[in-house]
């Protein structure tokens, strides 16, 4: 179907659910910035909705949640997807995360001939590491479906190079960096009020991070680094925002910090919470992009992060932040000392980081790149 034969291009996004999360928040950012006169976005949850689904509905977008069948009845979910695709006259199908990447693309090929693209949000070789058989089966199926897909979208050059092993078709395997939802990060409480909500004083120096407590986020190294740094800077506080399976273990490991560490479950007011921080730290073992780093930069915070995955595409070490090796609490401690003992440097990095985020990682830029991709898919059909 050539572009221009319809008033609007119907784009269906398929995802497992819409809780708060990186991929899910990105869909909300896209929805808020897309040209709604030219593109009609629809959203399908394979399992359940969530707070992002509620926000999309409030802003006038259609969100469909399919009946949650047991896995052995997956064909029923495929049937329901095919019906939805045909009834809505979908032109472009975009899938996100493991289950949707599989069921969504299978359904696409059995429906009305819509263009198909997948956004790769993770490093596939790192998935299912606890079950090699499951990993091999999924990767084999994913490679087959990739060959039948019109576009594969990667969120960083690093991710594309790792997944494609340096071999890719630039026309089909494209990189579109993630984006910050400016609306969320522009309207927030003043710094003093945000700190007061959490019990921090003006004298406290708050080291913060937003990350699920899971192994690859490396939070144990941040805890060790802050514990060491407090020996010289007793006014340090640690704020960890996120919920996950390692939370109890991390709380136990942080007992030496006493009341100087605060763990919070993930919540919608992250922009306000970031305003309470003085330094943002991301100690991950790997990241495809590092959206919370871009959000911290948008908030004007100096950043310390690990030199892994797509992070060097976000942070320029020595200019907008400091990059250190992964799994190295001593390097994190030294980076903290550098910023704590050079407030002018910390301020400068925060200012440059915000300039970078505003120029490179906005929702408007992301939506424009996605619009061009959708149009190119339509023109070739």
C-alpha positions in Angstrom: 0.0 0.0 0.0 1.6 3.3 -1.0 1.8 6.1 1.5 -0.9 8.7 0.8 -3.8 6.3 0.0 -5.1 6.7 3.6 -5.6 9.7 5.8 -3.7 8.1 8.7 -1.3 5.2 9.0 -2.6 2.7 11.6 0.3 1.4 13.8 -0.3 -1.4 16.2 2.2 -1.8 19.1 2.1 -5.3 20.7 3.6 -5.8 24.2 3.1 -8.3 27.0 1.8 -5.6 29.5 2.1 -1.9 30.3 3.5 -1.5 33.9 6.1 1.1 34.6 9.3 0.1 32.8 11.8 1.2 30.1 10.1 -0.2 27.0 6.6 0.7 28.4 7.5 4.3 29.2 9.1 4.6 25.8 5.7 3.8 24.2 4.0 6.5 26.3 6.7 8.9 25.2 6.1 8.0 21.5 2.4 8.4 21.9 2.7 11.9 23.4 5.0 13.1 20.6 3.6 11.3 17.5 1.8 13.4 14.8 -1.8 12.2 15.5 -3.0 13.8 12.3 -0.9 11.4 10.3 -0.5 8.3 12.5 -3.1 6.4 14.5 -1.4 4.4 17.3 -3.1 1.4 18.9 -1.8 -0.7 21.7 -2.3 -4.4 22.5 -1.3 -6.1 25.8 -0.9 -9.9 25.6 -1.4 -10.4 29.3 -2.6 -7.4 31.2 -2.7 -3.6 31.2 -1.1 -1.5 33.9 -0.5 2.2 34.8 1.0 3.0 31.4 -2.1 1.5 29.7 -4.3 3.7 31.9 -2.3 6.8 30.9 -2.6 6.0 27.2 -6.3 5.6 27.5 -6.6 8.9 29.4 -4.8 10.5 26.5 -7.2 9.1 23.9 -5.4 6.0 22.6 -7.1 2.7 22.2 -5.6 -0.1 24.3 -6.7 -3.7 23.9 -5.9 -6.4 26.5 -6.3 -9.9 25.2 -7.6 -12.8 27.3 -4.7 -14.5 29.2 -4.6 -18.1 28.0 -2.2 -20.7 29.3 0.9 -21.1 27.3 -0.2 -24.4 25.6 -3.2 -22.5 24.2 -0.9 -19.8 22.6 -2.7 -20.4 19.3 -5.8 -18.8 20.8 -3.9 -15.6 21.4 -2.6 -15.7 17.9 -6.2 -16.1 16.7 -7.2 -13.1 18.7 -4.3 -11.0 17.4 -5.1 -11.8 13.8 -8.7 -10.8 14.4 -7.6 -7.5 16.0 -5.1 -6.8 13.2 -7.7 -7.3 10.5 -10.6 -5.5 12.2 -8.5 -2.4 12.9 -7.0 -2.3 9.3 -3.5 -2.2 10.7 -0.8 -1.0 8.3 2.3 -1.4 10.6 2.9 -3.8 13.4 5.6 -3.1 15.9 6.5 -5.7 18.6 8.2 -5.3 22.0 9.8 -7.8 24.4 10.1 -11.6 24.2 6.5 -12.9 24.1 5.2 -10.1 21.8 8.2 -10.4 19.5 7.2 -14.1 18.9 3.4 -14.1 19.0 3.0 -10.7 17.5 5.1 -11.5 14.4 3.6 -14.9 13.9 0.2 -13.3 13.9 1.3 -10.6 11.5 2.4 -13.1 8.9 -1.0 -14.9 9.1 -3.1 -11.7 8.8 -3.6 -8.9 6.4 0.0 -8.3 5.1 0.9 -5.4 7.4 4.5 -4.3 7.5 6.3 -5.7 10.5 9.1 -4.3 12.7 10.5 -5.4 16.0 12.2 -3.2 18.6 15.0 -5.1 20.3 15.0 -3.8 23.9 17.5 -6.3 25.4 20.7 -8.2 24.6 19.3 -11.5 23.4 22.4 -13.5 24.1 22.0 -12.6 27.8 18.4 -13.9 28.0 17.5 -17.3 29.5 21.1 -17.7 30.7 19.8 -20.1 33.4 18.4 -22.5 30.7 20.6 -23.0 27.6 18.0 -25.1 25.8 15.3 -22.5 26.2 17.8 -19.8 25.1 18.8 -21.8 21.9 15.2 -22.5 21.0 14.2 -18.9 21.4 17.2 -17.5 19.5 16.5 -19.9 16.7 12.9 -18.8 16.4 13.8 -15.2 16.7 16.4 -15.4 13.9 13.8 -17.0 11.6 11.2 -14.3 12.4 13.9 -11.6 11.9 14.5 -12.8 8.4 10.8 -12.3 7.7 10.6 -8.9 9.4 10.7 -5.6 7.4 12.7 -3.8 10.1 14.6 -4.6 13.3 15.1 -1.6 15.5 18.0 -1.5 18.0 18.3 1.1 20.7 22.1 1.5 20.4 24.9 0.8 18.0 26.5 -1.4 20.7 23.4 -3.6 20.9 23.2 -4.0 17.1 26.9 -4.9 16.9 26.6 -7.5 19.6 23.3 -9.1 18.3 24.3 -9.0 14.7 28.0 -9.8 15.4 29.1 -6.9 13.3 27.1 -8.0 10.2 24.0 -6.1 9.4 21.9 -4.6 6.6 21.8 -0.9 7.4 18.4 -0.6 5.6 16.8 -3.3 7.7 18.7 -3.3 11.0 18.4 0.3 12.2 19.4 2.2 15.3 17.0 4.6 17.0 18.1 5.7 20.4 15.6 5.8 23.2 14.1 9.0 24.5 13.2 11.0 27.6 9.5 12.0 28.1 10.1 15.7 28.4 6.5 16.2 29.8 7.4 14.0 32.8 10.7 15.7 33.4 9.7 19.3 32.9 6.9 19.7 35.4 8.1 18.8 38.9 8.6 20.2 42.3 11.5 22.5 43.3 14.7 20.8 44.5 14.2 21.8 48.2 10.6 20.5 48.2 11.6 17.3 46.5 14.4 16.6 49.1 12.1 17.5 52.0 9.6 14.8 50.9 12.2 12.2 51.5 13.6 13.6 54.7 16.9 14.9 53.2 18.4 18.2 54.4 20.3 20.9 52.4 23.5 19.6 54.0 23.0 16.0 52.8 24.7 14.8 49.6 22.4 12.3 47.9 23.8 9.6 45.6 20.9 8.1 43.7 20.0 5.4 41.2 16.9 4.2 39.5 17.2 0.4 38.8 15.4 -2.9 39.4 17.4 -4.8 42.1 18.5 -7.6 39.8 22.0 -9.0 39.4 23.0 -7.2 36.2 22.3 -3.8 37.6 25.4 -4.1 39.9 23.8 -2.3 42.8 25.9 -4.2 45.4 29.0 -2.4 44.0 27.3 1.0 44.5 26.5 0.1 48.1 30.1 -0.8 48.7 31.3 2.4 47.0 29.1 4.7 49.1 30.0 2.8 52.3 33.7 3.5 51.5 33.1 7.1 50.4 31.3 7.9 53.6 34.5 7.4 55.5 35.6 10.8 54.1 32.2 12.3 53.4 29.9 11.5 56.3 27.0 13.6 54.9 26.4 11.1 52.0 23.0 9.5 51.6 22.1 6.7 49.2 18.7 6.6 47.4 17.8 3.4 45.5 14.5 3.5 43.5 13.2 0.2 42.1 11.7 -3.2 43.0 13.1 -6.6 42.2 14.2 -10.0 43.5 17.5 -8.8 45.0 15.9 -6.1 47.1 16.1 -8.0 50.4 19.7 -9.1 49.9 20.7 -5.5 49.0 19.0 -4.1 52.1 20.9 -6.6 54.2 24.2 -5.7 52.5 23.5 -2.0 53.2 23.0 -2.3 56.9 26.4 -0.7 57.7 24.9 2.5 56.1 22.1 2.5 58.7 19.6 5.3 58.2 21.8 6.8 55.4 20.3 4.5 52.8 16.7 4.7 51.5 15.1 2.0 49.3 11.9 3.0 47.5 9.7 0.8 45.2 9.4 2.1 41.7 6.8 4.8 41.5 5.5 7.4 38.9 7.2 10.4 40.5 10.8 9.5 39.5 11.3 13.0 38.0 10.7 14.6 41.4 12.8 12.0 43.1 15.7 12.7 40.8 15.5 16.4 41.7 16.4 15.3 45.3 19.7 13.7 44.0 23.1 15.4 43.7 24.9 12.6 41.8 23.4 9.8 39.7 25.1 6.4 39.5 24.4 3.5 37.2 26.7 0.5 38.0 25.3 -2.0 35.6 27.1 -5.0 34.1 25.4 -4.3 30.8 22.8 -1.9 29.4 21.4 -1.8 25.9 21.0 2.0 26.2 20.5 3.3 29.7 17.3 5.4 29.6 17.5 6.4 33.3 20.9 7.8 32.6 19.5 10.0 29.9 16.7 11.0 32.3 19.3 11.9 35.0 21.1 14.0 32.4 17.9 15.7 31.4 17.5 16.5 35.1 20.9 18.2 35.2 22.6 15.6 37.3 26.3 14.7 36.9 26.5 10.9 36.1 28.8 8.1 37.0 28.2 4.9 35.0 29.9 1.8 33.8 31.6 1.7 30.5 29.4 -1.1 29.0 26.8 -1.7 26.3 25.1 1.4 24.9 26.1 3.7 27.9 29.1 5.3 26.1 26.6 6.4 23.4 24.8 8.4 26.1 27.6 9.6 28.3 30.8 11.2 27.1 33.3 10.4 29.9 35.0 13.5 31.2 32.4 15.8 29.7 28.9 14.8 30.7 29.9 12.2 33.3 32.4 9.7 34.4 32.6 6.1 33.0 34.2 3.4 35.1 34.7 -0.4 34.6 31.9 -2.7 35.6 32.1 -4.7 38.9 34.6 -2.3 40.4 33.5 -0.6 43.6 36.9 1.0 44.0 36.6 2.8 40.6 33.1 3.9 41.6 34.4 5.3 44.9 37.2 7.2 43.2 34.7 8.7 40.7 32.5 9.8 43.6 35.5 11.4 45.3 36.3 13.2 42.1 32.8 14.8 41.9 32.5 15.3 45.6 35.8 17.2 45.9 35.3 19.2 42.7 31.8 20.7 42.9 32.5 23.0 39.9 33.3 19.9 37.8 30.1 18.2 39.0 28.0 21.3 38.1 29.7 21.5 34.7 29.0 17.9 33.9 25.4 18.2 34.9 24.9 21.3 32.7 26.6 19.6 29.7 24.6 16.5 30.3 21.4 18.3 30.2 22.4 20.1 27.0 23.1 16.7 25.4 19.8 15.1 26.6 17.8 18.1 25.3 19.5 18.0 21.9 19.7 14.2 21.4 17.3 12.2 23.5 13.9 14.0 23.4 10.6 12.4 22.7 10.1 14.8 19.7 13.3 13.5 18.1 12.3 9.9 18.8 8.8 10.3 17.3 10.2 12.0 14.2 12.5 9.1 13.6 9.7 6.6 14.1 7.4 8.5 11.8 10.0 8.4 9.0 10.4 4.6 9.6 6.6 4.0 9.3 6.4 6.1 6.1 9.3 4.2 4.6 7.6 0.9 5.4 4.4 2.0 3.7 6.2 3.3 0.6 7.7 -0.1 0.0 4.5 -2.1 0.2 
